[in-house]
Amino acid sequence: MRHDGRALDQLRPFSLEPGFIGSALGSVLVATGRTRVICTASREAKPPGWLTQGGWVTAEYAMLPGAVRPRGRREPDGRAKEIQRLIGRSLRAAIDLEKLVGPQGPVALTVDCDVIEADGGTRTAAITGGMVALALAVRALQREGVLTADPVRSLVAAVSVGVCPLPAAGAEAPMLDLAYVEDSQAVVDCNVVMLERGGLVEIQGTGERGGFDRPTLSRMLDLAESGIASLFAGQRAALAKVAEQARL
């Protein structure tokens, strides 16, 4: 049994609250356990100057100073920049950039992921919530006639897995969706990003105290796949709820 009573293959309580920020094209508050992230998707005034074909999706990530103890800093550090690159790559994997072009030309979207409370898994929560915000923004642009085709080709979601101590059992075991207390003691720490249509987007895995073997990696990927299937269901439900409300 884990510190919070969860089974090894059990996600933390997970929720998505779409439309959390009314001024954004698309927005959602994603919560997984005590980790909460506000994700907003906005259209840029113009696409990047280097863009020669299709549209563009990028992401920014930040943690509010009060999201952690002791107080964090507002300036983006190397960790934040690495995380926002991961989020951007993950979201672009879900989008057909060639279809992110409308009658007025290419469209560039930025997904901002702002952590308001951190208890592990902030980057994976940002990817899962950022996908919903992005899909809602695309719908809004289609309604406005800015886009004529739907560029979303798949949902994308992410979760953390790892090998962590089980003090009561005097052993270590692979487990799903690490809270900070588990992540901080992990022997192996891994973040997994997957597409709903099938396929891995990215695996970030590290042996914190040495190497780990292939069977351990396979077990962690099995845990991640089962957990991400539940996250996809949550994303679909949130998007369906918004669509239903729009019809009323």
Order of alpha helices (4+ residues) and beta strands (2+ residues): beta-beta-beta-beta-alpha-beta-beta-beta-alpha-beta-beta-alpha-beta-beta-alpha
